Structures are given as C-alpha cells and as structure tokens.
Amino acid sequence: MKKILLLPTLLLFTISFSQKIADRYQSFQPQDQSVPPPPGVSFPAQFPNGNKAFLKLTDQNINKNNLKSLDKTLSTEIILKIDQQGNVLNISTYGKNEVFNKEVKAAATKSTQDVKWTAGKNSQGQKVIDIVKIPYRFKNL
C-alpha cells in the first residue's frame, strides 16, 4: 500500500517543482516590447575578396614575435560591425588568451584600414548595419 501511494506522490512532487523552475527562468529575462527586434540580414557583409581573404590578410599583419611564448594553437573570434556604407565601425576579439586577442585585434584593424566592405542587405535589398563574426585560429610554430 505504501508503494502505491509513494509513486503518485513522487510524480506529483516532480511535476509541481518542474513547472516552478521554468517560471523562475522566464522571470529573469523580461522582454521590452517597445524595442523592435534587430533587422534580419539576408545577405551578410563581406570583405571585398571574401572573408577568407580577410583572414589571410589578418594572418599576414599579425606580429608573430609577440606570440612565440604562447601556446601552440590559439583561437579567438573576430567580431566586426559594418555600417550601410561598408565602413568598419568596431572590431572586437573574444578568446581565452588576452595577449593573442590584442594582437589579432591590431592585425584586423590594420587589415580593414581604408577598406570598404560590401554592406549587408536585408530581404528587401536595403543596406543595413551588420555584425560579422569570424573565427580565427593560429598555429604557433
């Protein structure tokens, strides 16, 4: 008899607490309805000869002497904000090694200096501000 009562009690207990956990997480993320969602970008911004050419140019501009004392394999993510005219507004790097992040940011800044990107376009064909995220990996020889 105790086993029969224990099983429904356990199920009821589990269901009641699982609903409260979902409500708790939803309350941490309030949604402001006055802020419109970001524009959808159907055609992302690109470097003139493609993003692979940007990575190759960044690799050429990186100061390898400053990276000799670091790990053999390094990685970061380059994040660029491109406006409607193709100008680079901001460059950020996010990775585990701060020295490497600073070197990659300097090399990316040098690579994009006086270069117009192809601006991103939405589904209507209008040029929009776009955020481009490009992973960058470096092997220290």
Secondary structure, 3 states (H helix, E strand, C coil): CHHHHHHHHHHHHHHHHHHHHHHHHHHCCCCCCCCCCCCCCCECCECCCCHHHHHHHHHHHCCHHHHCCCCCEEEEEEEEEECCCCCEEEEEEEECCHHHHHHHHHHHHHHHCCCCCECEECCCCCEECEEEEEEEEEECC
